[in-house]
Amino acid sequence: MKIQTTIQKWGNSLAIRITGPLKTIPHFTANMPIEIEVNEEGLIIHPIAAKKRKLKIFKEAELLKGLNAKTAHADELIDINQKEFDNHD
């Protein structure tokens, strides 16, 4: 596919807008990170593949390991006095 367009000024930079049929290119979306390769023939634009993060599954025992009243900050729990609660508007 070949499309003719114009390089335009955008702030202090130059920009090429991807419009019309070009915006239907498979795998290109707004805010997608891209890589631009510059060579003697011009520019080549490639999408940057998103790194897939492997989710770590935690077991309850792993999460609670080493947890005690101090490390869980149980000493910082607030005990609301009923009188304070009733006077709050």
KAPEZI-V41261 format. One line per field, one symbol per residue. ss: DSSP state (@ for helix, = for strand, . for the rest). Layout:
ss->???
//
This chain:
ss->.......===..===....@@@@@.........======..======............@@@@@.........@@@.....@@@@@...
//
